[in-house]
């Protein structure tokens, strides 16, 4: 079978789409670090890659809700910032596991560990 997705049969494409849809999402903790000041803004998301992409998009569009971050971006540009995934949640066998609670606890831990300015989002 060809590795080119355009040459796959419709059933093979559906199977791949199902696998992607059913895969455990990359949820976890992320940080936006100001390389100039060292300040880190910590957040969590059920889609950590999407959250980082959204933050970068909002900054480029000059619509990020964190006005201090937006001002620093506007003044110095994107090269001043690092966008990092700090920690990813692991899939659990327990179907009742509370991922939201674990993310909340991890986010609080990393806020205390990483953020250098009180009250930063």
N, C-alpha and C positions, 0 to 999 in steps of 0.2 A: 504494500500500500504506500502511496506517495506521502511525503511529509508536507506537501503543499496543501493547505486546507481547501483550496479551490478544486482539488482533484479528489476529494473525499466523497463518498456516497452520502446521500441525504441522511441515511440512518446513522452513519458514523459521525456526521456533523451534529445530529441531535444528541447522540450519546456524549460527545465532548461538551456540548452546551449544558447538558444535565449535570455532568461532573463539575463544571465550573460553577454552576448555580448552587449545587449542593455542597461545595467545598466550605470548610470552616473559614469564616472571614478573618482578615487580619485586623483584630481589634486590640487596642492597647493604649499606651501612653506615648505622647509625642512632646517635643520641645522645640520652640523657636528661640534660637540663641543669637543675641546681638554680639558679634565678634569684637566690636569696639569696646563695649562696656562690660561684657561678660554676663549681662542680665539674661535670664532664661524665663520664658513664659511656657508653662506646662499645661497640657490639656489631655483629654482622653476622648476616644471615639470608638464606636463599633466598626468603623471603617477608617482606620488610622491613615491609610494612604490618601483616601478621599479628603480627610480633614486637612492634611498638609497641602494637598493640591488646592483646596478651597481657600486656605489662608493665603497662599501665594497669589491666587487669582484675585482675591479681594484687595491685596496690597497693590497689585499691578493696576487694578481698576480704581484705586484710591477710595475704597469703600470698606476697609477693615474696621470693625467696631472698636478696636483698641486704638484710640487716637494717638497715644504716645508712640506706639509701634508704627503707626501709619506715618507720623511726622518724621521719625527716624529713617524710615524707608524712603520717604520723599526727599529728604535731605541728602542721604548717602547712597541710596540705591541698593539693589538686591545682593551685591557682593558682600555687604556688611553682615548678612544674616546666614545662619545655618538652620536647616530644617531637618530634624532628626527624629527617628523612632527610638524611644528610650526603652520600652519594654512591650512585649506582645503577650497576650493571654494565651494559655495553652488550652486546647480542647479537652474537656473532661468527659469521662464515661457517664457520669450522673446527668440524666436529662433535666433534672431539676436544679442544677447548679446555677447560682445567681451571678452571672457574668457582670451585670451592672454594678452589683455591690463590690465585687472584686476590683473592677475598674475604678470605682469611687475611692476605695481604700488605697489602691496603688497611686492614683492621681494625687491624693493627699500626701502620701509618703514622698513622692517625687517633688511635689511643690515645696515641702519642707526641706528637702535635700538640695534642690537645684535653684529655686528662685532666690534671687539676691535682694529683691526689693519687696517689702511687705505690700500686700494689696494688689499685686500684679495679677492679671487674669491668667 
